[in-house]
């Protein structure tokens, strides 16, 4: 049975999430502070984490950053704050998705299932994927490592997935909607800010000058394209 850690200081919300998850076949644990959540994440095995943003003690932003140092499982950030800057901060610290309160519990379960399904396909694939070498960029798909000029760069799970998808489909333009559906697994429920933030973070890690990208180009009004050869 897949196990989910719910880190939420409002017990009524945490119990609601737990009830819906358990009805859908998931086991779950609840932590009501950031410190308790970090301890449980370090001492137990989980498949996904639901992380509230406004926590006593360690807040959701800092906790997400710390969790990313020890695990690459999906982290879904849940908060009542709707500002784009908060979403950007969450993605910057490694969150895979962002759900705003109040939310439909069925939508929450749908997102959990989508993230788990995609993560499992990545870690349980039967065929050994080939390495990708494009100019000074090297991607080891099996080990999920990225190297630029021989120096390893650290990526979150979704950043890596997005980079690999673009790099294995070079010179093709993909819209934000297409990328969101392909990497996150749903469309109408998604926030396209997710794609923009992840592209920016990838550029910061692989582009000599992120303001003038040579790997991932913006095609204005359309989307993004991975350029295989120098123009």
JOBELWO-V449196 format. One record per helix or strand. SS is the DSSP state (2 for helix, 1 for strand). FROM is the first residue (numbers start at 1). LEN is the number of residues. Records with the same first field share a line. If there is no record, write none. Layout:
SS: FROM-LEN / FROM-LEN
This chain:
1: 3-5 / 27-5 / 48-5 / 74-6 / 97-4 / 132-3 / 137-4 / 145-4 / 151-3 / 173-2 / 216-4 / 223-4
2: 11-13 / 34-10 / 60-9 / 84-9 / 105-19 / 157-11 / 176-9 / 193-14 / 210-3
